Amino acid sequence: MDFMDFICKIAGQAGAGVMVAGRMLINCFTRGGYCVVGYPEYPSLIRGGHNTVQVRVSDSRINSPLHYQDVLIALNKDGIFYHMNDMNKGGIIIYDHLIDISKFEIRNDVKMHPLPLSELTKEVGGTEQMKNTAAIGAALAIIDYPLEVLEEIMKDTFGKKGEEIVRMNIKTARAAYDYIRENRIQSKHSIKPLSDHRCIAITGNEAIALGAIKGGMKFYSAYPMTPASSILHYLAELERDFNLVVKQTEDEIAAMNYAIGAGFAGARSMTGTSGGGFALMTEALGLAAISETPVVVVIAQRTGPSTGMPTWTEQGDLNFAMYASQGDLPRVVLAPGDVNEAFALTAKAHNLAEKYQVPVLLLTDKHLSESVFSTEKFPEVTIERGKIATKLPELEPAARWKRYELGDDGISERALPGTPNGMHVATSYEHDETGFSTESFTMRVKQADKRMKKLETMMPDIELPVVYGPKDAEITLVGWGSMKLSVLDALPMLENINFVHFTHIYPLDEEKVKKILGKAKKLIMVENNSTAQFAGILRRYTGIEMDFNLLKYDGRPVYPEQIVEEVEKLKKAGFRGNKNITILEKEDKEYYNPQRHGL
């Protein structure tokens, strides 16, 4: 092999098949035994706007997108304008020869290849919508990747649309592939399949959905909200295959209440939303906590506050998740860093919810939720349902079963509806041991202490952060959730540096976390928000103070190169300067409004 990384970006107008083309290209390489990351971008528009998918391919493990690409497939003029300055040295731009690029200042080292994509498509009888297929065929020819792999994927992708659609797409791709070969257009990369070993190509949201199914979830309710919507779509497709109930509700309030009701009835239940939807769920979150009803809530973060930028990424809802709902209540907050953790932690969330009878919040973000990653098959899952009563003794006349009986661990036995002698009251009011409302000051304290005792009881199930890299490093980067993706790819580019990654955000084993972070010489937090929210949480619960915070909150993920650049700047400055460092993109090109740029 003569490469470590190959990066291709497909760009064009919404409706041109950019996302479908990107997924097919990803599948081409995963079927060839490669590690792949696919990163999509699109504006918050119902119709129109500029869409892209970056496909990064490597013969070794990779985790995140990079800032620059080797090949750009531009399906329209916007595709060239937005990305011509993000090319690696010697990069290639493929575009339809009808596009006028005369006003663009393109670097001399970037090779421009105008292709008759529309004509090639029409010559074989294809439609204008198949131009993206022609572009994929051309891109594969440039790197000498066998077209037969794409042909098999097209059969899988378009098979339901009929043999004629499959045949025309294959002919279109072949025409562009042959054109590139005949005109001897080549990239510096020559890529052949490594093996016939097939990895899974999966998004974070798909991994969450599968983790929920393997974790025993039987009920999912949600109101569509980007970037959580694809969990609902994916589960709806699998509803009959796995005997699920998947319900699109009228709003997020209903979605949360449906999930709590299903949990009370004994079904493992989950709901999903983004920050704005979770705002509507917070009163019901308190209901789940005080009634000790298990429920799992997926919060797929996007930029805020309010509607913010709905299709872009951020880690700005952590404090909201930590402190949502009125009063003190026990909760678990988890944050997967990759698709494997998304699968495993979703399954674990259902165990924790039932075992400790608490709401569990699973924080992901647009970047992890919608990006595609190659991975191996997921492992089997063990289901733990906790204290569910199956047989209860006969009650004395006029006696009531103690659903909320006080005990040393804070966890009472739970009876599902229909259990003989297990009838009880579960409401949003403070209650006595039987569940009936009370305003006894003494019982209030006892029940509040009982609920919060669960945080201590569950500590053996709360995983410590994982340390990547050398133990005795000069610099320690700290992050949570999807920051794992970029930081792990930045580590090989830096010397004498390690990374502490958190997936279990709350509760924290304060003393053990303090011991891990206390060994660091220099602590640098990396977060996708403007106020270093997790740094503040660590300071509150452990007293550990970060030396610096690398913060990005423009809607894009932190790229590995940006981490490297900022860390090297700090080292060169002798670790002097502002504590909070904002990472900015070098260019401000807005997909939402191309007219702003004269396009």
QUIVENCOR-V957257 format. One record per residue. N is the residue number from 1. SS is DSSP state (2 for helix, 1 for strand, 0 for the rest). D_LAST is the distance of its C-alpha to the last C-alpha in whole Angstrom. Layout:
n ss d_last
N SS D_LAST
N SS D_LAST
This chain:
n ss d_last
1 0 40
2 0 38
3 0 36
4 0 36
5 1 32
6 1 29
7 1 26
8 1 23
9 1 20
10 1 18
11 1 15
12 1 13
13 1 12
14 0 15
15 0 18
16 0 17
17 0 20
18 2 19
19 2 22
20 2 25
21 2 24
22 2 24
23 2 27
24 2 29
25 2 28
26 2 29
27 2 32
28 2 33
29 2 33
30 2 36
31 0 38
32 0 38
33 0 40
34 0 37
35 1 36
36 1 32
37 1 30
38 1 27
39 1 24
40 1 22
41 1 19
42 1 17
43 0 16
44 0 18
45 0 17
46 0 20
47 0 17
48 0 13
49 0 12
50 1 11
51 1 15
52 1 17
53 1 20
54 1 22
55 1 25
56 1 28
57 1 31
58 1 34
59 0 38
60 0 39
61 0 38
62 0 35
63 0 34
64 0 30
65 0 27
66 0 26
67 0 23
68 0 22
69 1 22
70 1 24
71 1 22
72 1 19
73 1 18
74 1 14
75 0 14
76 0 11
77 2 8
78 2 7
79 2 11
80 2 11
81 2 9
82 2 10
83 2 14
84 2 14
85 2 16
86 2 18
87 1 20
88 1 24
89 1 26
90 1 26
91 1 23
92 1 22
93 1 19
94 1 19
95 1 16
96 1 17
97 0 17
98 0 15
99 0 12
100 0 11
101 0 11
102 0 13
103 0 11
104 0 11
105 0 15
106 0 16
107 0 20
108 0 23
109 0 24
110 0 21
111 1 22
112 1 20
113 1 21
114 1 19
115 1 21
116 0 22
117 2 21
118 2 21
119 2 24
120 2 26
121 2 25
122 2 27
123 2 29
124 0 31
125 0 31
126 0 28
127 0 25
128 2 21
129 2 22
130 2 24
131 2 21
132 2 21
133 2 25
134 2 24
135 2 22
136 2 25
137 2 27
138 2 26
139 2 25
140 2 29
141 2 30
142 2 29
143 0 31
144 0 34
145 0 34
146 0 36
147 2 34
148 2 37
149 2 36
150 2 33
151 2 35
152 2 37
153 2 34
154 2 33
155 2 36
156 2 36
157 2 33
158 2 33
159 2 37
160 2 37
161 2 35
162 0 37
163 2 38
164 2 36
165 2 33
166 2 34
167 2 35
168 2 32
169 2 30
170 2 33
171 2 33
172 2 29
173 2 29
174 2 32
175 2 30
176 2 27
177 2 30
178 2 32
179 2 30
180 2 29
181 2 33
182 2 33
183 0 31
184 0 32
185 0 29
186 0 30
187 0 29
188 0 31
189 0 32
190 0 35
191 0 35
192 0 38
193 0 39
194 0 41
195 0 44
196 0 44
197 0 44
198 0 41
199 0 40
200 1 38
201 1 35
202 1 34
203 1 32
204 2 34
205 2 34
206 2 36
207 2 38
208 2 39
209 2 40
210 2 42
211 2 43
212 2 44
213 2 46
214 2 48
215 0 49
216 0 50
217 0 48
218 0 49
219 1 47
220 1 43
221 1 42
222 1 38
223 0 36
224 0 32
225 0 30
226 0 27
227 0 28
228 0 32
229 2 31
230 2 31
231 2 35
232 2 36
233 2 34
234 2 36
235 2 39
236 2 39
237 2 39
238 2 42
239 0 44
240 0 46
241 0 47
242 0 48
243 0 50
244 0 47
245 1 46
246 1 43
247 1 42
248 1 39
249 0 40
250 0 39
251 0 38
252 2 38
253 2 42
254 2 43
255 2 42
256 2 44
257 2 47
258 2 47
259 2 47
260 2 49
261 2 51
262 2 51
263 2 52
264 2 55
265 2 56
266 0 56
267 0 53
268 0 51
269 1 47
270 1 44
271 1 41
272 1 37
273 1 35
274 0 32
275 2 33
276 2 33
277 2 35
278 2 37
279 2 38
280 2 39
281 2 42
282 2 43
283 2 46
284 2 47
285 2 47
286 2 50
287 2 51
288 2 51
289 2 52
290 2 55
291 0 56
292 0 56
293 0 54
294 0 52
295 1 48
296 1 45
297 1 42
298 1 38
299 1 36
300 1 33
301 1 31
302 0 27
303 0 26
304 0 28
305 0 30
306 0 30
307 0 27
308 0 25
309 0 22
310 0 23
311 0 22
312 0 22
313 0 25
314 0 28
315 0 32
316 0 32
317 0 35
318 2 38
319 2 40
320 2 39
321 2 41
322 2 44
323 2 45
324 0 44
325 0 46
326 0 49
327 0 52
328 0 53
329 0 52
330 0 52
331 1 49
332 1 48
333 1 44
334 1 43
335 0 40
336 0 39
337 0 37
338 0 37
339 2 37
340 2 41
341 2 41
342 2 39
343 2 42
344 2 45
345 2 44
346 2 44
347 2 47
348 2 49
349 2 47
350 2 49
351 2 52
352 2 52
353 2 51
354 2 54
355 2 57
356 2 56
357 0 55
358 0 52
359 1 48
360 1 46
361 1 43
362 1 40
363 1 37
364 1 34
365 1 31
366 2 27
367 2 27
368 2 31
369 2 31
370 2 28
371 0 28
372 1 30
373 1 33
374 1 36
375 1 39
376 0 43
377 0 44
378 0 45
379 0 49
380 0 51
381 0 51
382 0 55
383 0 55
384 0 57
385 0 57
386 0 60
387 0 62
388 1 63
389 0 66
390 0 67
391 0 71
392 0 72
393 0 76
394 0 77
395 0 77
396 0 80
397 0 80
398 0 78
399 0 76
400 0 72
401 0 71
402 0 69
403 0 65
404 0 64
405 0 68
406 0 68
407 0 68
408 0 67
409 0 64
410 0 62
411 0 62
412 0 64
413 0 65
414 1 62
415 0 64
416 0 61
417 0 62
418 0 65
419 0 67
420 0 70
421 0 71
422 0 68
423 0 67
424 0 65
425 0 63
426 0 60
427 0 58
428 0 56
429 0 59
430 0 61
431 1 64
432 0 67
433 0 68
434 0 68
435 0 64
436 0 66
437 1 64
438 0 66
439 0 66
440 0 69
441 2 68
442 2 69
443 2 68
444 2 64
445 2 65
446 2 66
447 2 63
448 2 60
449 2 62
450 2 62
451 2 59
452 2 57
453 2 60
454 2 58
455 2 56
456 2 59
457 2 60
458 2 56
459 2 56
460 2 57
461 2 54
462 0 52
463 0 51
464 0 50
465 0 47
466 1 47
467 1 47
468 1 45
469 0 46
470 0 49
471 0 51
472 0 52
473 0 49
474 0 48
475 1 45
476 1 44
477 1 41
478 1 41
479 1 39
480 1 39
481 0 37
482 0 34
483 2 34
484 2 37
485 2 34
486 2 32
487 2 35
488 2 37
489 2 35
490 2 35
491 2 39
492 0 39
493 0 37
494 0 40
495 0 43
496 0 46
497 1 44
498 1 44
499 1 43
500 1 44
501 1 42
502 1 43
503 0 43
504 1 46
505 1 45
506 1 47
507 0 50
508 0 51
509 0 54
510 2 54
511 2 57
512 2 55
513 2 52
514 2 53
515 2 55
516 2 52
517 2 50
518 2 53
519 0 53
520 0 50
521 0 50
522 0 46
523 1 44
524 1 40
525 1 39
526 1 35
527 1 34
528 0 30
529 0 31
530 0 31
531 0 35
532 0 37
533 2 38
534 2 40
535 2 42
536 2 43
537 2 45
538 2 46
539 2 48
540 2 49
541 2 51
542 2 52
543 0 52
544 0 50
545 0 47
546 0 44
547 0 44
548 1 40
549 1 37
550 1 34
551 1 31
552 0 28
553 0 26
554 0 23
555 0 22
556 0 23
557 0 26
558 0 28
559 0 27
560 2 31
561 2 29
562 2 29
563 2 32
564 2 34
565 2 32
566 2 33
567 2 37
568 2 37
569 2 36
570 2 39
571 2 41
572 2 41
573 0 41
574 0 44
575 0 43
576 0 43
577 0 40
578 0 38
579 0 39
580 1 36
581 1 33
582 1 30
583 0 27
584 0 24
585 0 21
586 0 20
587 0 16
588 0 15
589 0 11
590 0 11
591 2 11
592 2 12
593 2 9
594 2 5
595 2 5
596 2 7
597 2 6
598 0 4
599 0 0
